Amino acid sequence: MKYLCLAYEEERTLNELSREKWHALRDETLEYVHSLRESGHLVATNALRSATTASTVRVRDGELIVTDGPFAETKEQIGGYFLIEVADRDEAIRIASEWPSSRLGTIEVRPVEDELSLERRYR
């Protein structure tokens, strides 16, 4: 089963890390990514640029509305994601808990649907 793990981070917290601590966290993350690839769990992963570079797009009554920045004003923004293939929710949570930035932010773990439901979007 696939799970999408969204890594929420507070940019200020990461920006305040010393160069040494940042490099240690980065190296630890890259090592963890490598181990997940080797084990066959990692499907894809990417970091995202700062939320200040985001654009939020909506269409209401046929009108395009584009807003600079993320949709919600929060301390933590999505800093990246990793898509994993695991046996069950417990394994997904274990893998997310070992992601290095989980110590500084939050990892949201959500199952991926294989296809869009015919009945309703959210069951």
C-alpha positions as CSV (number, residue, x, y, z in Angstrom):
1,M,0.0,0.0,0.0
2,K,1.2,3.5,-0.8
3,Y,1.3,6.3,1.7
4,L,2.2,10.0,1.1
5,C,4.1,11.5,3.9
6,L,4.1,15.3,4.0
7,A,6.9,16.9,5.9
8,Y,5.7,20.1,7.6
9,E,8.5,22.4,8.7
10,E,8.8,25.8,10.3
11,E,11.2,27.7,8.0
12,R,12.5,29.8,10.9
13,T,13.5,26.7,12.8
14,L,15.5,25.4,9.9
15,N,17.0,28.8,9.1
16,E,18.2,29.2,12.7
17,L,20.2,26.0,12.6
18,S,24.0,26.5,12.6
19,R,25.7,25.5,9.4
20,E,27.1,22.5,11.2
21,K,23.7,21.3,12.4
22,W,22.1,21.9,9.0
23,H,24.8,19.8,7.3
24,A,24.4,17.1,9.9
25,L,20.6,17.0,9.4
26,R,20.9,17.1,5.6
27,D,23.4,14.3,5.6
28,E,21.3,12.2,7.9
29,T,18.2,12.8,5.6
30,L,20.1,11.8,2.5
31,E,21.4,8.6,4.3
32,Y,17.8,7.8,5.3
33,V,16.5,8.4,1.7
34,H,19.3,6.0,0.5
35,S,18.3,3.3,3.0
36,L,14.6,3.6,2.0
37,R,15.5,3.3,-1.7
38,E,17.7,0.3,-0.9
39,S,14.9,-1.4,1.1
40,G,12.4,-0.8,-1.8
41,H,10.1,1.4,0.4
42,L,10.7,4.7,-1.3
43,V,8.7,5.5,-4.4
44,A,9.6,9.2,-4.7
45,T,10.7,12.1,-2.6
46,N,11.4,15.8,-3.2
47,A,12.0,18.9,-1.1
48,L,10.0,22.0,-1.9
49,R,11.2,25.5,-2.1
50,S,10.2,28.1,0.5
51,A,6.4,28.6,0.9
52,T,7.1,32.3,0.1
53,T,7.6,31.1,-3.6
54,A,4.2,29.4,-3.7
55,S,1.1,30.5,-5.6
56,T,-2.4,29.4,-4.6
57,V,-4.8,28.9,-7.5
58,R,-8.6,28.9,-7.3
59,V,-11.3,29.1,-9.9
60,R,-14.6,30.5,-8.6
61,D,-17.5,31.2,-11.0
62,G,-15.2,30.8,-13.9
63,E,-12.7,33.4,-12.5
64,L,-9.1,32.6,-11.9
65,I,-7.8,33.8,-8.6
66,V,-4.1,33.5,-7.9
67,T,-2.7,34.4,-4.5
68,D,1.0,34.6,-3.6
69,G,2.0,32.2,-0.8
70,P,0.5,29.2,0.7
71,F,-3.2,28.7,1.2
72,A,-3.2,29.0,5.0
73,E,-1.2,31.2,7.4
74,T,0.6,28.7,9.6
75,K,3.9,28.4,11.3
76,E,4.7,25.2,9.6
77,Q,4.5,24.8,5.8
78,I,4.9,21.7,3.6
79,G,8.7,21.5,3.1
80,G,8.7,18.3,1.1
81,Y,7.1,14.9,0.7
82,F,8.0,11.2,0.4
83,L,5.9,8.6,-1.2
84,I,6.4,5.1,0.3
85,E,5.2,1.6,-0.4
86,V,4.6,-0.4,2.8
87,A,2.6,-3.3,4.1
88,D,0.4,-1.3,6.4
89,R,-0.3,2.0,8.3
90,D,1.9,0.9,11.2
91,E,4.9,0.5,8.9
92,A,4.2,3.8,7.3
93,I,4.1,5.5,10.7
94,R,7.4,3.8,11.7
95,I,9.1,5.0,8.6
96,A,7.7,8.6,9.0
97,S,8.9,8.7,12.6
98,E,12.4,7.9,11.5
99,W,12.5,10.7,9.0
100,P,15.1,13.1,10.5
101,S,13.1,16.3,10.3
102,S,10.2,14.7,12.3
103,R,12.3,15.8,15.3
104,L,11.9,19.5,14.2
105,G,8.5,19.5,12.5
106,T,5.6,17.2,11.7
107,I,5.1,14.4,9.3
108,E,1.5,13.8,8.0
109,V,1.0,10.2,6.9
110,R,-1.9,9.6,4.4
111,P,-2.9,6.5,2.5
112,V,-3.0,7.0,-1.3
113,E,-6.1,5.9,-3.2
114,D,-5.5,3.8,-6.3
115,E,-8.3,5.5,-8.1
116,L,-10.9,8.2,-7.6
117,S,-14.1,6.8,-6.1
118,L,-17.2,6.7,-8.2
119,E,-19.5,7.3,-5.2
120,R,-17.9,10.3,-3.3
121,R,-14.5,11.9,-3.1
122,Y,-14.2,11.4,0.7
123,R,-15.8,8.4,2.3
